[in-house]
Amino acid sequence: MPKQTLQQKIRRALGRFTAKRIAMILLGAAILSFGIHNIHQRTAITEGGVIGLVLLINHWLGVPASVASPLLDAASYALAFKFLGWDFLLSAGVASVSLAGFYRIWECLPPMLPDLTPWPLAAALLGGVFVGVGVGLIVRQGGSSGGDDALALVIHKLTGWRLSRAYLFTDLTVLFASLSYIPFRRIAFSLVTVTVSSLLIDFIKEWQPKTNV
């Protein structure tokens, strides 16, 4: 079989972008950004993965988040592209643009959920559901909502681990390192939200609808 040219690879990837696939990525981006804006940001629930690593680097090395975040995301996407190809990169691009757009929409609106700051466990559980469902829908379409997803997908592909295990590995590694400057009680609620979201992402990605025979 002749080797495909770069143009052919891109054309083939674009050909797999159906209206349904784009709609599901948009829905996932809307759900994810809604949960982060209305729950995580308001209740100060921290994250694992690349987001948590950015905060860790900023605290100990003084590197601004505006510098560390794009660098880490770019490295994660470059690694994912090497193993997952153009289809992943294009899907991730649609998801990233969609997320930015939906974040802007939610920022222009008043809070749409009650403030759960007095109930951190409820915030961690509900926040994990929004993140898990939103990211799960995006990942199911072969995309990524950020460097966290890209890194987890690469680990999943290279090791054969379940996707939930790959997410938990990256999240827990960063969260445990964050104990060097974040109180354990706050980290405990983050462990709840990343566990819930990881399990939901895995479930949604692998879920197969029943068909009548």
N, C-alpha and C positions, 0 to 999 in steps of 0.2 A: 504493500500500500504506500503510495507516494506521500512524502512529508508535506503537511499543510503549511501554506505561507501564513504570515502574520495576519494579512488581510482576510484570508479564508477563515482563520480561527475566530477573529472578531465578528465576521459576518455570521458564522455558525452560532456563536454565543448570542448575538442579537436576535437571531431567528427563534430562539427559545423563550424570548420575552413576550408571553401572551398577555392579553388584557387582564385575565384572571390572576396571573402571577404578579403583575404590577400592583393590582388591587390588594392582594394579600400582604405585600410588602408595605403598602401605604397604611393598611389597617394595623399591622404590627407596629409601625413607627408611631402611629397615633396613640395606641394603647401604652406603649413604652414611655413616650415623652409625657403623656398625661400623668402616669404614675410617678415618674421621677419629679415632675414639676409640683404636683399637688401633695406628694407624700414625702419622698426622700429629701428634697430641698427644704421643706418646711420643718421637718422633724430632725434634720441633721443626722440621718442614718448614713454612715459611711459605706463604702463599697470595697470589694476586693479587686482582683485583676488589675488592669491598666490604670483605672481611675484611682484606686487605692495606692498603687505604686507611684503615681504622680504626686499624691499628697505626701507620701513617705520621702521621696526625693526632695520635694520642696522643703520639708521640715528639717532634714539632716544635712542637705547640701546647699540649700538656698536657691535651687534652680527654679525659676518661675514656672507656674503651671502652664502658662501660655507658650512656653518653650518646650517643656518636658512632654506635655500631652501630644502635640502633633508629631514630635520625634518618635515617641513610643508607638503611636498609632501607625505611623509610616513604616516603622520597622516590622510591626506585626502584619501589616497588609503586604509588605514585600515578601515576607516569609510565606504567608498564606497564598499569595499569587504563584509562588514557585511550585507549590504542591497542589493547588486547587484550580489554577488557570484563569482564563479570561471570563468564564461564566461567573465565577465567584466575584471577580473584581467589578464587573458591571453591576451585578446584583447589590454589592456592597455600596457602590456609588449611588444607586437609586435610593437605597435605605438611608444613607448619610444625608443626602439632599432632602429627603422626606422628613427626617428627624429635625433638621434645622428649621424647616418650614413649620412643622407642628409645634416645636418649642416656641417659635415666634407667635403663633396663634394663641397658645395657652398664656404666654406672658402678657398678651393684650387683654386678657379676660380676668375677672376676679376669681379668687380661689373657688373651685367647684366641689371640694370635699371639706368636711369638718377638719379642724386642726387637731391632729392626733398626737401632738407633742406630749400631753399628759399620759398617754397610753402607748408607750414605745413598743410594747409587744404587739399590739394590734397594728401599729404602723409598720412594723417589720414584716408581719404576716401578709397584710394587704399589699404592701409595697412589693414583696416578693412575688405575689400573684400577678400584679401588673407587669413587672419586669419579665417574669417567666413566660406569660402569654404573649407579650409583645415581641420579645426576642425569639421565642419559639416559632412564631409565624414567619418572622424574617429569615431565620436559619432554615426553616423548612423549604423556603424558596431558593436556598443556596446562597443567601446573602449574609451580611454581617452588619451589626449596628455600631461596631467600634472595634478597637484593638483587642478587647477582651474576647469577643466572639471569634475573631480571626485566629487568635492564639489557641483557643480551646478547640477549634475545628482542625487545626494542624496537629495538635496532640492526639485528638480523636483518630485522625487518619493514620498517623505514624505508629501509634501504640495499639490501636484496636480497642481502646477503652470505650466504655459508654460515654456519651457526650456529657452526661451529668457528672461523671467522675472527672473528666477533663476540666470542666468548669470549677468543680470543687477544689481540685488540685491547685489551680492558679489562684483562686479566691482565698483559700485557706492559707496558702503560702504567704500572700501579701498581708492578710489580716493578722496572722501570728507575728509577722515582722512589725506590724503597726502597733503591737503591744508595747513597743519600745517608747512610744510617746502618747498613746491613746489609752484611757482607763479601760480595764477589763469589762466593766459593766456596759460601756458603749459598744465595745467589740462584740459582746455576747449577742446583742440585738442584730448586729450586722451578720453574725453567723447564722441567725435564724433566717434573715431575708435572702442570703445567698444560697442557703440550703433549699429553701422553698423554690426560688427561681431556677436553680440548676435542675431540680427534679422535674419541674414543669416544662422547661426547655426540652429536655430529653424526651418526655412523654409526647409533647406536641410534634417534635421532629419525627419520631418513630411511629406515631399513631396511624393506623390504617383503617379507614371507614369500612364498615361491614357492607358487603354487597349481597343482594339476594340472588341465590343460585336458581 
